[in-house]
Amino acid sequence: MPETIYDVAIIGSGPAGYTAAIRAGQLGLKTALIEKDNVLGGTCLHVGCIPTKALLFNAEVFDHVKEGAELGLENTAGVSLNWGSIQKRKQGIVDKHAKGLQFLMRKNKVDVVRGYGMLTGAASGGIHTVAIEGGEQKSIKAKNVLLASGSSARMLPGMQADEQILTNIEVLSLNALPKSLVVIGSGAVGVEFASIYKSFGADVTILEMLPRYVPVEDEDVSKELMRVYRKRGINGFVNAKVEKVEKCDTGVCVTFTADGKQQKLEAEKVLVAIGRAPRTENVGIEKTKIKVERGFVEVDGYMHTAEPGIYAIGDIVAGYPQLAHSGAMEGIVAVTHIAGKPVKKINPLRIPNATYCHPEIGSVGLTEAKAREKGYEVKVGKFPFTANSRASIVGQHEGFIKIVSDAKYGEILGVHIIGPNATELIAESVVALEMECTAEELANIIHAHPTLSEAMLDAANAVFGMAINA
Ligand SMILES: Cc1cc2nc3c(=O)[nH]c(=O)nc-3n(C[C@H](O)[C@H](O)[C@H](O)COP(=O)(O)OP(=O)(O)OC[C@H]3O[C@@H](n4cnc5c(N)ncnc54)[C@H](O)[C@@H]3O)c2cc1C
């Protein structure tokens, strides 16, 4: 049998890789998806997006029940968590979707190849060879290669994850609920786990090196999150420099400096959530012309690297956020380009951020500070959920919607939401930005009543000082 020459070989089956594989199959490209693990889905499905959101849903339901008296629920005082059942439900969701991915690969005629894939250098006669370790096949040949090897949690220097010092992997499957948890880092991963374990009853403290939580978000959003977290009893320090993390009788002792003085915290567990490192070592990059900047791969607008025929997508790419939906679209752009079909380049300013802590955060486009930095004369409309009737119905009044618009032409430059269902509400704003919608146009779009999305209408009207409900 002649050796198969694939149109596309994809290394890594996370959301970037599996989405690229499905679309490549749909476009009629002969596709191979190489995965080192026994399951498809990568970080997002197994130790990221999906299991965290499953636990966050448990946390939300538990919070509602704890406040049950207000909702007219009786006998809720003794309600407790069955950690084993929570873990089982979470794993069930993950397994179901991992199976779904296998089905989708078959449906789209994608060959799944088990093993560790590595680039071997430039193409020979237009054909690349991908070396494979630990699988049945030793190599495969393809006209194009997509590197989608993802990322791993960064660790504090000299430390290793174990039963007490946790990354996103260990913290998702603890044997028992911890009584206390220190979270180092207040990006999306840090604040989500802080939210989960606080709702589950742990004593939680966040240590953030920068002056505010969720530092990539608009400053007003950070302020509101810090206010609500304080109210929820989640302790925290900003401008906090962690100096030492060591095992002690009570679990782990963390020494840090904040407000100019050295302090010490003791907790059962510590979660290190200080960012994610691209997996660009030991994948053969050095054998190619691929350019790497601080570990991240440089690409053009079609995700093509400096090595002809090799593309990079997902968490390893420079200049794009490390988010599942960003990686997925990067995969679609790359394979559509390979198929020779028209494709729109991704504008990083149109990629939404979603953080599923309580209260949720959704944002897209420029923050107010960034818009001013770029020289825009800015007009802001802000509407609080306290004045939204659906927010009263669902009993969640924290937060607001903030629209940042250009004073000259009215174009919406950014939308920043903190509050109930913010991660769903942000979708409308992404469409608005994509369509270069003005605040005035948005203010004329009818929103159903009573909905949380009406707060968007009010925020658009607030740009002109004419919100109806506040
Ligand atoms: C706790 C947590 C929560 C998150 N929540 C969200 C969220 O809610 N929304 C969101 O958008 N993002 C979220 N993220 C980020 C999201 O998980 C990542 O952006 C996404 O998984 C990146 O996708 P990827 O395909 O680039 O890489 P990954 O998902 O990391 O997948 C890479 C895959 O490649 C495989 N691989 C690596 N090297 C090789 C090799 N040489 N050969 C073969 N296989 C290889 C790996 O085994 C893995 O399966 C979260 C992350 C974490 C840690």
The ligand as a Gaussian input file, in Angstrom:
#p B3LYP/6-31G(d) Opt

LIG

0 1
 C       -8.626000      25.982000      34.689000
 C       -8.774000      26.515000      33.303000
 C       -9.995000      26.994000      32.889000
 C      -10.148000      27.495000      31.612000
 N      -11.368000      27.962000      31.237000
 C      -11.526000      28.465000      30.009000
 C      -12.798000      28.928000      29.588000
 O      -13.774000      28.882000      30.337000
 N      -12.918000      29.425000      28.341000
 C      -11.849000      29.490000      27.480000
 O      -12.003000      29.962000      26.366000
 N      -10.638000      29.046000      27.852000
 C      -10.458000      28.530000      29.086000
 N       -9.233000      28.052000      29.444000
 C       -8.141000      28.090000      28.460000
 C       -8.273000      26.922000      27.474000
 O       -8.284000      25.717000      28.199000
 C       -7.138000      26.953000      26.494000
 O       -7.104000      28.221000      25.867000
 C       -7.305000      25.882000      25.426000
 O       -7.384000      24.604000      25.999000
 C       -6.153000      25.936000      24.439000
 O       -6.390000      25.037000      23.436000
 P       -5.218000      24.399000      22.590000
 O       -5.890000      23.505000      21.595000
 O       -4.292000      25.426000      22.116000
 O       -4.369000      23.528000      23.623000
 P       -4.725000      22.440000      24.713000
 O       -6.144000      22.455000      25.081000
 O       -3.716000      22.600000      25.777000
 O       -4.495000      21.068000      23.970000
 C       -3.261000      20.680000      23.475000
 C       -3.308000      19.201000      23.176000
 O       -2.128000      18.837000      22.483000
 C       -1.615000      17.626000      23.011000
 N       -0.180000      17.639000      22.709000
 C        0.744000      18.528000      23.157000
 N        1.934000      18.276000      22.584000
 C        1.758000      17.213000      21.769000
 C        2.615000      16.491000      20.904000
 N        3.892000      16.844000      20.721000
 N        2.100000      15.442000      20.236000
 C        0.802000      15.091000      20.386000
 N       -0.045000      15.736000      21.183000
 C        0.417000      16.797000      21.851000
 C       -1.963000      17.703000      24.479000
 O       -1.971000      16.418000      25.060000
 C       -3.357000      18.315000      24.412000
 O       -4.348000      17.344000      24.249000
 C       -9.049000      27.513000      30.707000
 C       -7.817000      27.011000      31.114000
 C       -7.681000      26.516000      32.387000
 C       -6.350000      25.964000      32.800000

